[in-house]
Amino acid sequence: MFTAKVFKKLLRGKGGEYLLWVTADIKNSSGRRCAFCKHWFDPSGSAIMPVKPNLGLWRYDNAAIRRCAKDGMEHKGFGTCRKFESKV
């Protein structure tokens, strides 16, 4: 179903559904995702988890949908925009 080259991991969610978590390096452009933005409403940080934070490697929920405080619209965790400001 998934190739090792893509480096994605399936995890089981709280409701029994499968969540797709993607690893990103927050030190470069792959880390400029909505899931890591402070304007993306996720106060508990449930859509992100550290893998190796000292190296800048984090995982984010690719399918999580939250509202953006800047534009008022809902975005998925993998979205990007010019108003990105890191929360990690």
Sequence and secondary structure as in RCSB ss.txt:
>XXXX:A:sequence
MFTAKVFKKLLRGKGGEYLLWVTADIKNSSGRRCAFCKHWFDPSGSAIMPVKPNLGLWRYDNAAIRRCAKDGMEH
KGFGTCRKFESKV
>XXXX:A:secstr
   TTT EEEEE TTS EEEEEEEETTSGGG SGGGBTTB  TT TTEEEEEGGGTEEEEETT EEEBTTT  EE
ETT   TT  B  
